[in-house]
């Protein structure tokens, strides 16, 4: 019994050590601790570039699709520096809350037609959360909606003529 516990502890220690070292190497290669490996913030210009992230579209039947996006958030550097909330936390929290609530709208053509208003709502949400005018503008690098059927791959997946399996 003690041997099984020791083995389990060893496996957990090696796993956590590998995760820690992997993150440390990733942060070092991505340009330092300020980016955290997830996004880059240019403090001089106030531009914050997010990595690609996905938000599930959930309804009463469960997950029915995914909204994926990559954004550039223009901040007011003076307000961002004075804010008690780290800028990356503010941006990712606001993006997640806003698009989790709005993901269903992007499953329809009508939702895409009010994209400009949606980005303004996102900017307002971030500034209300920060308690100051930290976010000046939200720009889209990429924004896509995928239904659950578009994402699924499995045995039933059919391949086109260019991807025939021999």
Number of C-alpha atoms within 10 A of each C-alpha: 6 7 8 9 10 11 12 12 12 12 12 12 12 12 11 12 12 12 12 12 11 12 14 15 13 16 17 14 11 15 12 14 12 15 18 17 18 15 18 19 20 14 15 8 11 19 22 22 22 20 14 14 16 17 20 22 24 15 11 6 6 9 12 16 23 24 21 17 19 18 21 20 20 20 24 19 19 12 15 20 14 11 16 10 14 12 20 19 10 19 28 15 14 21 21 16 15 19 22 17 14 16 21 19 18 22 19 11 9 10 14 12 12 12 13 12 10 17 18 14 13 22 24 19 20 25 18 14 16 21 13 15 18 27 27 17 16 19 14 12 13 11 14 12 21 16 15 13 9 10 9 9 9 6 5 7 8 10 9 8 7 6 8 8 7 3
